[in-house]
Amino acid sequence: MIPVVRTKKALAVLVDGWRRKGLSVGFVPTMGALHPGHAALVRRAARENDKTIVSVFVNPLQFGPNEDYGRYPRALPADRKLVAAAGASAVYAPSVEEMYPKGFRTHVEVEGLSDLYCGRYRPGHFRGVATVVLKLFNQVQADRAYFGEKDWQQVRILETMIRDLDVGVVLVRVPIVREKDGLAMSSRNAYLSPAERRAAPALRRALEAGRKEARRPHSRLETVAAAVRHALAGTGLKLQYAAPLDGRLLAAAYLGKTRLIDNIRL
């Protein structure tokens, strides 16, 4: 079984040993509760690098006061097994105290992008994401880092951070992995009741309706969002927003207490 590294010091020793042998390093940052979508990231990283590190860290900075930090699923033994089978070389699973020692007070924020869409409804979320990801980049010192396109706004924010702060890592986008019925894979899908799980694929179908509207000659942001909302009528999903960003149509919706996000190419 692959090793689990708990401290920055032990991680540095591990990576330094690889570097001395001239090996390349891939990195897949996660919050755990892993699924086949994460496995796809690890497989891609393992194909393109000599060694691959997967971090498992539920980051408190990216959760709001009324969000699900406390109940976010944690399953390190199963996560370790999944990423080992996908080709990972090690798991980095630091504690909150290791990542944010007493007196921590520095944060990273990508202005503008962080305030839109998901950022509008989750104030401080992307500041927490950018902060922890930059710390992880600095700790792992990887050549390439792999992120799923399901979190499209997150990808664009991190690409901007990498560019603006001259971070020495290449961000590799990996396509969304979906269930057979079209639902984008997500750790939060585990929160859905059986009835909600049956309803959840309606979000993907609603995005397709929005894309159809967006391709009409005189479509506007309002008409695209209205098309998505209309397609969700009667499904149990309550649309939070639908909006374009860099060639994608993004949407977030609540199904019961669970917030789902998805996007498709326009």
Beta strands, then each sheet from edge to edge (+ up, - down):
strand 1: 4-5
strand 2: 25-30
strand 3: 51-56
strand 4: 90-92
strand 5: 144-148
strand 6: 170-174
strand 7: 237-245
strand 8: 248-255
strand 9: 258-265
sheet 1: 1+ 4+ 3+ 2+ 5+ 6+
sheet 2: 7+ 8- 9+
end
